[in-house]
Amino acid sequence: MTDALLKISGLTKAYPGVVANDNVSFEIQPGEVHALLGENGAGKSTLVKMIYGLVKPDSGQMHLHGAEFAPINPSFARQHGVAMVFQHFSLFDALTVAENIALGMENPPSQRDLAARIKEVSEEYGLPLEPFHQVGDLSAGERQRVEIIRCLLQNPKLLIMDEPTSVLTPQEVEILFTTLRQLSQEGTAILYISHKLEEIRSLCDHATILRLGKNVGECVPSETSARDMAEMMVGSTLHTPERKADKGGDVVLEIKDLSVASPNQFGTSLKNVQMSVRAGEILGIGGVAGNGQDELLAAISGEVPTNAETICVNGQSVGALGPNARRKLGILAAPEERLGHAAAPAMSLTENALLSGAIRKGLLSNGFISWSGAREFAADIIEKFDVRTPGTETAARALSGGNLQKFVIGREIMQNPDVLIVNQPTWGVDASAAADIRQALLDLAAGGAAVVVISQDLDELTEISDRFAALNEGRLSESREMAGLTVDQIGLMLGGAHDMEAAHAHA
Amino acid sequence: MLRLERRPSPSKVWSYITPLVAVVATMIAGGLLFYVLGKNPIEAIRTIFWDPLFGEFASYSRPQLLVKAGPLILIATGLALGFKAGIWNIGAEGQYIVGAICGAAVALAFYPMEAWFIFPLMIICGALGGMAWAMIPAFLKVRFGTNEILVSLMLVYVAEQLLAAMSLGLLKNPEGFGFPGSRNLQHYPSAFNAEVFAGTGMHWGVVAALIAVIMAYIMLGRHVLGFQIRLTGEAPRAAGFAGVNTARLVMICLGLSGALAGLAGMFEVAGPAGQVSIDFNVGYGFTAIIVAFLGRLNPLGILLAGLLMALTYIGGELAQLTLGLPSAAIQVFQGMLLFFLLAVDMLTNFRIRFGKKEAV
C-alpha cells in the first residue's frame, strides 16, 4: 500500500520486432503534473495507451489508489478516473460542441442539461466555450478545449495529455497552463507528454524520461536545463543548428496579392498575401494550424493554380503552372501531412521517391519510369538523411513519423530546389531528427535557395528563420527581422491581424 | 474472440492466395446451395469446373472457353485501370453494346463490297463507339461533378434501347423476312471475325485481349501513367501533390475502358454472335467487373480470372443441361465468387488474431 495515485511497475510491451516498453516503472502522486519525455519511438504513446486501456501490457502491473488496475478498454479506464486528451482530436466538424461531447458519453443527458454543464465547467476552469457552436468553425485551441472539457466532465483523477500545446498560440498556452495548474491544485494528477522542454520546465513537478522503451532517468524539470533533458532523451550530445550570417541575395520568390479560395469546406481562404523571399534566406511563417497554412503551401507548390502574375520566381510568372511545371523551375514543397499527401502510405519508398522526384531527377524517359534510378534516389535519401528503414521497398506507412518526415524533407532538399516551402517540418519528430532537419534547411538556404518554413513551433522558427511573418485567418502579416523579436511581439503578430479584422467588421 | 490487426505493409503472399481461398470458399458454399436444391454437390461442382475441359463434350466446350474469356478479359483489363485509380466505370455493358453497333454499322454500310480495310475500320469504329459512350460519364463527372457510377450504369439501359431500335430499324436485315436483327456478318467474309486457328475458339478478339493484358501490364508497372493511376487510387491528395491532373486521368481511364469494352462488343458481333440483335448482350460488361476484382486488378490476374469465369459460364450451361440446375443458381454462384473475394480481401491488409478478452 502506497499513497501514490498511480504506480506503474515493470510494464513491458513488445510488438513484433520491437520492444516498445521494457520494464518501465514510475509513480504519479495525486495532484502532481508529471512529464513523460522521450524521442519518437521511445515508447511514450504505448505507455499511455496501456494506462488508458487501449493496449494490454505483456507483463508488469499498475496500481491505482493502491488497488490493482488492469484497464481492459478506455471506458473501463474512464470509469476509474483516467481521462486522456489525444494529440489528434476526435471531433466531428459538422456537429456542435455539445453534440460532440454527448457522443463520447455512456449515458448522455439531454442537450440542454449537458450544455449547462459544459458552460459551468468551462467557466470554472477559464476555458470559455459555447456549447451550441459548430466545431467546424472553432480554432484548434477551442477544439482542444472541447476535448479537455469532455474529459473534465468525468471528474478525472488522472488526466493524460499528449502534446497538447503543438496547436496553440503562446497566449493560448498560458490559458491552458493556468487551467492545468488549477486542476493540479484540486488534486487531479496530470501526465503530460511534450517535446517542448521549456514548457515542461515551467509546468511540470516531475519528469520521467524514456529512451528506446526503457526508463532512463527522472528529474525535477525546474532544476534541470532543457539541454540536459534533451541529452538524456537522446542519449548523446546535441548539436545546435549553425547558421551563417550572409543574407544578401536577390529576391527569388515574390508573391503579390495572392487570394485563393480554399478547396475545402472548413478550410481558410488566403486573402491578399504578399511576401518576398531572397536567395539564402529563410522566411518563417507562424500561426495556429487552420489559418491558411495548407492553402499557402498548395498555392506555392502548384496544387492549386492561381493567376499567373501573383507568384513569381526569378522574375518568371508561375502562378498558373501545375506542380510538375513548377518543379522543373526549381519550386519544391513538402506538405504537412506526411501520410496521404506528401507520401502514399501503401507505396514503397522507391515509389514515393518517384512521386515528387520524377522530374528533377530525370527518372522518366518518354513516360517510362526508370525504377533503378528511383531506387537509387530513394537509397540516397535514406543514407544522407539517416532514415531508419529495412530498405527502399518498405511501405511508407511502416516507417515511424520521424523517419518518414526525414525522408519527405530529404527528398525535396536532395533535388536542389531554388525555392522550398515546407509545412511543419519537424512535427512529431524527435529532438535529434528535428535538429538534423533544421540543419538541412539552414544548409539549403546557405547554398542560395529561398526557403519558406511554415510552423506552429515558435522555438523552431526563432532558431532557423531570418525573417518572421504570421498567418492569421488567411492573411499574412508584414514580415519582420527575426532577430530582436520577443515572444510577446510574436504573440501579438499572431493574434494582431485577427483583432484588426474584427475592428474592421464593426467599423 | 477474433480480432483484426492491421499489417504494417500489405501482405504480398496473401494478395496471391486470396483469390484461391475465394474460389474454394465459393465451391463449398455453392456446393451447399446445390445440395439444398436437391443436387449432388460434388457432381455439380465437377460439372461446372471439370467437365467443360475434360468431360464427354469437351471438344465442343473447350473452344468456347476462349470465346467467352476473350471479351471478359478485354473489358476487365480496361475496367481495372479505372478501378485502380478509384474511377468506377460500371457501364461497360453499354459501351460493349455501342461498340458492337458501331462496328456492325461500318460492315453493313459497305455490304456487299469485299475489301481488306473493312475489318480494321470496324475495329477502329468499335473502339471509338465504346469510347464515346464512356466519355459521356467522364465529361459529366469532370464538368459537373456527377457520379460516374450512376451515369455509366444508367447509360447501359439507354444502350440497350438503342440496340433494340437498331435491330428493329436502321440495321435490320432487308432480306430477313421482317425478323428483328441485322445481316449475319459471319456470311460476309470481309467483316467476319474468324478464328485465327480453326477449332480453338481463338478469334481476333482473344488476340486483342492478350495484347491489352500485356500493354496494361507494362503500363502499370513501367509507365508514368500507370504510376499516376495507382497513386490516385492509393492517395488522391498525394496524387495532386505529384502533379496528377485528375480530370485528365478520369477522361483517360473512362475512355480507355470504354474503348476496350467497345472493341469486345465489335469482335463479338462480327464473330461468335454474328449479328446485331435485341438479345445480343449477355452481361459480359457486368461479369467483367467480377473478373477485374477476382484478378486483383492485375492484368495477369485478370487473364486467369477471365478464363475461370468463362469456365463457370460454360460449366453453368452444362449443369443446366445435364443436371437441370436453374440458371439463377449459376448467377448466384458467380456472385458468391465476388462476395467471397471481397470478404477474404481484407486478409492482405489485416491479420486475424485469436485471443480471449481477459476477464474484468
Chai-1 contact restraints between the chains, C-beta under 6 A:
chainA,res_idxA,chainB,res_idxB,connection_type,confidence,min_distance_angstrom,max_distance_angstrom,comment,restraint_id
A,E303,B,G240,contact,1.0,0.0,6.0,A-B,restraint_1
A,G322,B,G243,contact,1.0,0.0,6.0,A-B,restraint_2
A,P323,B,G243,contact,1.0,0.0,6.0,A-B,restraint_3
A,N324,B,G243,contact,1.0,0.0,6.0,A-B,restraint_4
A,G340,B,A235,contact,1.0,0.0,6.0,A-B,restraint_5
A,G340,B,R237,contact,1.0,0.0,6.0,A-B,restraint_6
A,H341,B,R237,contact,1.0,0.0,6.0,A-B,restraint_7
A,H341,B,A238,contact,1.0,0.0,6.0,A-B,restraint_8
A,H341,B,F241,contact,1.0,0.0,6.0,A-B,restraint_9
A,A344,B,L231,contact,1.0,0.0,6.0,A-B,restraint_10
A,A344,B,E234,contact,1.0,0.0,6.0,A-B,restraint_11
A,A344,B,A235,contact,1.0,0.0,6.0,A-B,restraint_12
A,A344,B,A238,contact,1.0,0.0,6.0,A-B,restraint_13
A,A346,B,P10,contact,1.0,0.0,6.0,A-B,restraint_14
A,A346,B,E234,contact,1.0,0.0,6.0,A-B,restraint_15
A,L355,B,A242,contact,1.0,0.0,6.0,A-B,restraint_16
A,L364,B,V224,contact,1.0,0.0,6.0,A-B,restraint_17
A,G367,B,H223,contact,1.0,0.0,6.0,A-B,restraint_18
A,G367,B,V224,contact,1.0,0.0,6.0,A-B,restraint_19
A,F368,B,R222,contact,1.0,0.0,6.0,A-B,restraint_20
A,F368,B,H223,contact,1.0,0.0,6.0,A-B,restraint_21
A,I369,B,R222,contact,1.0,0.0,6.0,A-B,restraint_22
A,I369,B,V224,contact,1.0,0.0,6.0,A-B,restraint_23
A,A395,B,S9,contact,1.0,0.0,6.0,A-B,restraint_24
A,A398,B,P8,contact,1.0,0.0,6.0,A-B,restraint_25
A,A398,B,S9,contact,1.0,0.0,6.0,A-B,restraint_26
